[in-house]
């Protein structure tokens, strides 16, 4: 069970990092094109601002789970970790379970929101908005799966619920 949880977590972390990196590269490219256009080096294009906003949504969608895993999301551990005994562990378990629960409950409305986007078009890029709205769906899926893996890991005894920093971040 521990190996399965570890493997699933590593696959998800890798996919989330690739998605986050790809979205960041799109932002960098769009901003460079925008700056070149504003400085007169190339003709000005109108789609860079819109692409940057959309890529930022995708960056957030892929990065939310990584933030949960690394402890970069807002946390109230100052209070919870000061509690005695097993209470900090129980609060971390409760928080992860509630996060997973909310994320999974919101998947259906997010899928409906994504479907609505098929009837809308982005003004500058001309793409269907379901590609943009899908970022909300992906964010909920990624966050929910990361939180669920934390709950399973805590219940299985191979995770204490504390943030996991990447080796290169230590």
N, C-alpha and C positions, 0 to 999 in steps of 0.2 A: 504494500500500500504506500509506504514511504517513497519507494522508487517511482511509482506511478504519479504521485503528487509532485515529486521533484521534477520528473520529466515533463509533465503538463505545465508546470510553472515555468520551466526553462523555455519551452516552445512558445508559450504566451509572451514571456519577457522578450524573446528574440523578435517575434512578430510585432510587438508593440514598439520596440526600439527601431525596427526597420520602418514602420509606419510613421513614427515620430520624425525620424531622420529624413524620410522622403518629403513629408510635409514641410519641414524646415528648409530643405533644399529648394522647394517650390517657392517658398517665401523669399529666400535669398535671391533667386533668379528673377522673380517678379519685381523686387525692390531695385535690383541693379538695372533692369530694363526701364523701370520708372525714372530712376535717377538719370540715366543716359538720355531719356527723352526730355526730361525737364532741363537738362543742361545743354540741349541742342545738338548732341552728338548723333542722335538718331531721331527720326520723326516721333512725335508724341503718340502714344497708344493709350486707349481708354480702359483697356481690360485689366491693367496691372493692379489697380486698387481693389477691384472686385476679386481677382484671383488671390490676392494677399489675404483678404478677409476669409475667403473660403478655405484656404490652406491653414489659416490659424484655427479654424473650427476643427479641421482634421488633426492638426497637431495636438489640440486639447483632447480630442476623442481618443487618440492612441496614448497620449501621455497621462491620462487620468489614472489608469491602473498602475502605471509605473510610479506615479506620485503616491498612491495608496501604499504600494509595496515599500517604497523608500522612506515613507514618513514625511514626505514633502507637502502633503495636504494639511489643512488646518486640523490641529489636534489639541485636545485638552489634557495632555498627559501630565501637565504640572499638577493637576488635581488628582487624576486617577492613580498615578504612580506613587503619590504620597500616602495612599491608603494602605492599611495593614493587610498582611497575609495574602490570600488568594484573590482579594477584591480587584487589584489591578488586572490580573489575568481574566477574571470574569467580565470586567468592563470592556476589555479589548475584544473578547469573544462576542459580547453583546453588540458592540459597535460594528464589528465585521458582519455579524448576522443581519443587523438592521440595514447596513449599507447594501448587502447582497439582496435582501428582501425588497428594498425600495427600487433598486436597479432593475430587478427582474419584473416587478409589478409595472414599472413604467415602460417596459419593452413594447407591449401591445400599443399603447398610445403613440410611442415613437415610430413604430412601423406604420401606423395610420398617417402620421405626420409626413413620413417619407413618401407614402403613396400619393398624398396630395401634391407633393412637389413635381410629380410627373406631368401635371397640368399647368405648371408654371415654368417660365423660362427666365434665366438670369439676363438682365438687360444688356450688359456689355459683352459677356462671354457667349451668350446664346445657348448655354447648356440647360438641360432640364434640371430643375431645382431638387429633384429627388436625389441627385448625386451629392448635393450639398446637405440636404436634410438628413441623409443617411449617416452623417457624422454624429448626430444625436443618438441614433440607434447603436452605432458602433461604440460610442462612449459608454452607454449603459451596459452593453454586453461586456466590454473589456473591464469596466469597474466591477460589475456583478461577478464575473468569473474570478477576478483577482480576490475579491472579498470572500467568495465561496471557497476558493482554494485555501485562504487563510483560516476560515472556520474549520474546514476538513482537517487541515494540518494541525490546528490547535486541539481538536478533538482526538486526533490520532496520536498526539503526543510528540510530533516532530516539529512543531512550530510554537513559539511562545507568544506570537501575536505582535511582537515588537518589530519595528521597521527593519527591513533588510537592505543594507547599502551594498552596492556593487563593490567587488574587491578593489577596483581602481579608484573608488571614492573614499576608501578608508585611509 
